[in-house]
């Protein structure tokens, strides 16, 4: 297994935890969200590729999850 989030089965609760963490991080203003992968790595022990994939999925789903889509 390559460690890619698409290939690795991540249960929905785990993904939800990552997304909640990223929402809180965004609200804190501590970092530009393009640099948030490092925070995911530190907080959850993800490797760089996994953290990037989670961050990408978080960004792609942000508007829908927060009711911002028309």
DAZIQUI-V536574 format. One record per residue. RES is the residue in one letter. SS is DSSP state (hx for helix, st for strand, lp for the rest). PHI is phi in degrees with one decimal (999 if undefined). OMEGA is omega in degrees with one decimal (NA if undefined). Layout:
res:RES ss:SS phi:PHI omega:OMEGA
res:RES ss:SS phi:PHI omega:OMEGA
//
This chain:
res:X ss:lp phi:999 omega:-174.3
res:X ss:lp phi:-83.3 omega:-178.1
res:X ss:lp phi:91.3 omega:178.6
res:X ss:lp phi:-66.8 omega:-177.4
res:X ss:lp phi:-59.9 omega:179.6
res:X ss:lp phi:-67.9 omega:-179.0
res:X ss:lp phi:-86.6 omega:-178.5
res:X ss:lp phi:-84.2 omega:178.3
res:X ss:lp phi:-78.7 omega:177.7
res:X ss:lp phi:-106.9 omega:-178.5
res:X ss:lp phi:-72.0 omega:-173.4
res:X ss:hx phi:-60.1 omega:178.6
res:X ss:hx phi:-66.2 omega:178.0
res:X ss:hx phi:-65.4 omega:178.9
res:X ss:hx phi:-63.2 omega:176.9
res:X ss:hx phi:-60.1 omega:178.1
res:X ss:hx phi:-62.8 omega:177.8
res:X ss:hx phi:-62.2 omega:-178.3
res:X ss:hx phi:-64.4 omega:177.9
res:X ss:hx phi:-62.4 omega:177.3
res:X ss:hx phi:-59.7 omega:-179.7
res:X ss:hx phi:-66.1 omega:176.2
res:X ss:hx phi:-61.4 omega:179.4
res:X ss:hx phi:-65.6 omega:178.2
res:X ss:hx phi:-60.7 omega:178.7
res:X ss:hx phi:-60.2 omega:-179.0
res:X ss:hx phi:-63.8 omega:-178.7
res:X ss:hx phi:-71.0 omega:-178.9
res:X ss:lp phi:74.0 omega:-177.4
res:X ss:lp phi:-64.1 omega:-176.6
res:X ss:lp phi:-145.0 omega:167.0
res:X ss:lp phi:-67.8 omega:-172.7
res:X ss:hx phi:-65.9 omega:175.2
res:X ss:hx phi:-67.1 omega:177.3
res:X ss:hx phi:-101.1 omega:-174.1
res:X ss:lp phi:-75.3 omega:179.4
res:X ss:hx phi:-56.7 omega:179.7
res:X ss:hx phi:-62.1 omega:178.4
res:X ss:hx phi:-65.3 omega:176.0
res:X ss:hx phi:-63.5 omega:178.1
res:X ss:hx phi:-60.0 omega:-178.0
res:X ss:hx phi:-67.3 omega:-174.7
res:X ss:hx phi:-75.1 omega:-171.4
res:X ss:hx phi:-117.5 omega:179.0
res:X ss:lp phi:71.9 omega:177.8
res:X ss:lp phi:-77.2 omega:172.1
res:X ss:lp phi:-82.2 omega:-173.9
res:X ss:hx phi:-59.2 omega:-178.8
res:X ss:hx phi:-66.6 omega:178.9
res:X ss:hx phi:-62.7 omega:-179.5
res:X ss:hx phi:-62.0 omega:178.3
res:X ss:hx phi:-62.6 omega:-178.9
res:X ss:hx phi:-67.2 omega:177.2
res:X ss:hx phi:-60.3 omega:-179.6
res:X ss:hx phi:-61.4 omega:177.7
res:X ss:hx phi:-61.5 omega:179.1
res:X ss:hx phi:-64.1 omega:177.6
res:X ss:hx phi:-62.6 omega:-179.8
res:X ss:hx phi:-63.1 omega:-177.8
res:X ss:hx phi:-67.3 omega:-176.6
res:X ss:hx phi:-100.9 omega:-172.8
res:X ss:hx phi:-56.7 omega:-176.3
res:X ss:hx phi:-59.9 omega:-179.5
res:X ss:hx phi:-65.8 omega:-178.0
res:X ss:hx phi:-66.5 omega:-177.7
res:X ss:lp phi:-106.9 omega:175.6
res:X ss:lp phi:65.2 omega:-177.7
res:X ss:lp phi:-99.8 omega:178.6
res:X ss:lp phi:-84.2 omega:179.5
res:X ss:lp phi:-80.1 omega:NA
//
